[in-house]
Amino acid sequence: MQTTTHMDARMNQRGINKELINLALEYGEPKGDKTLLGRKQCHEAMQQLRRELKVLERAMSKGGITVVSAGEALITTYRTGSFSAVATRK
């Protein structure tokens, strides 16, 4: 989204940077022409990010995950680096 000079001036006055704006737009609740990112929404977003971090740590401990798909169908999955093209030729 494009910001106006008014928005830029208010951001500078209030110590709100573009990263905070992006967080508000991503995790906040739309209310008419406003988006509210309150303490409750911040807390919920932090909990979700903690859950995602745990899942990412699990994926990393496996060396990464590869998912094979065709169109909308998920075909198979395996640990990244464990696929052997030689084994598929037998």
C-alpha positions as CSV (number, residue, x, y, z in Angstrom):
1,M,0.0,0.0,0.0
2,Q,1.1,3.5,-0.6
3,T,1.4,5.9,2.3
4,T,0.5,9.5,2.3
5,T,2.7,12.4,3.6
6,H,0.3,12.7,6.5
7,M,0.9,9.0,7.3
8,D,4.6,9.4,7.1
9,A,4.6,12.4,9.4
10,R,2.4,10.7,12.0
11,M,4.6,7.5,11.9
12,N,7.6,9.7,12.6
13,Q,5.9,11.6,15.4
14,R,4.6,8.5,17.1
15,G,7.6,6.2,16.6
16,I,5.7,3.7,14.5
17,N,7.7,2.1,11.7
18,K,6.7,0.2,8.5
19,E,7.3,-3.1,10.2
20,L,4.8,-2.3,12.9
21,I,2.3,-1.2,10.2
22,N,2.8,-4.5,8.4
23,L,2.2,-6.4,11.6
24,A,-1.0,-4.5,12.3
25,L,-2.2,-5.2,8.8
26,E,-1.3,-8.9,9.0
27,Y,-2.5,-9.7,12.5
28,G,-5.0,-6.9,13.4
29,E,-8.8,-7.0,13.2
30,P,-10.4,-5.0,10.4
31,K,-13.1,-2.7,11.8
32,G,-14.6,-0.7,8.9
33,D,-11.8,1.5,7.5
34,K,-9.5,0.8,10.4
35,T,-7.3,-2.2,11.4
36,L,-6.8,-2.7,15.2
37,L,-3.8,-4.5,16.6
38,G,-4.4,-4.6,20.3
39,R,-2.7,-6.4,23.1
40,K,-5.0,-9.4,22.7
41,Q,-4.2,-9.7,19.0
42,C,-0.5,-9.3,19.7
43,H,-0.7,-12.1,22.3
44,E,-2.5,-14.4,19.9
45,A,0.0,-13.7,17.1
46,M,2.9,-14.4,19.4
47,Q,1.4,-17.7,20.5
48,Q,0.9,-18.7,16.9
49,L,4.4,-17.7,16.0
50,R,5.8,-19.8,18.9
51,R,3.8,-22.8,17.7
52,E,5.2,-22.3,14.1
53,L,8.7,-21.9,15.5
54,K,8.4,-25.3,17.2
55,V,7.2,-26.9,14.0
56,L,10.0,-25.3,12.0
57,E,12.5,-26.7,14.6
58,R,11.0,-30.2,14.1
59,A,11.3,-29.8,10.3
60,M,14.9,-28.6,10.6
61,S,15.8,-31.5,12.9
62,K,14.7,-33.9,10.1
63,G,16.9,-32.0,7.7
64,G,14.0,-30.4,6.0
65,I,10.8,-31.7,4.5
66,T,9.9,-32.2,0.8
67,V,6.3,-32.4,-0.3
68,V,5.5,-33.8,-3.7
69,S,2.2,-32.6,-5.3
70,A,0.4,-32.8,-8.6
71,G,-2.2,-30.0,-9.1
72,E,-4.3,-29.9,-5.9
73,A,-3.3,-33.5,-4.8
74,L,-0.5,-34.1,-2.2
75,I,1.3,-37.3,-3.4
76,T,4.0,-38.0,-0.8
77,T,6.5,-36.5,1.6
78,Y,10.0,-37.3,2.8
79,R,12.9,-35.8,4.6
80,T,14.9,-33.5,2.3
81,G,18.1,-35.1,1.2
82,S,16.9,-38.6,1.9
83,F,15.5,-39.2,-1.7
84,S,17.6,-41.6,-3.7
85,A,17.2,-41.4,-7.5
86,V,19.2,-44.6,-7.7
87,A,16.7,-46.5,-5.6
88,T,13.9,-45.5,-7.9
89,R,15.6,-47.0,-11.0
90,K,15.6,-50.6,-9.5
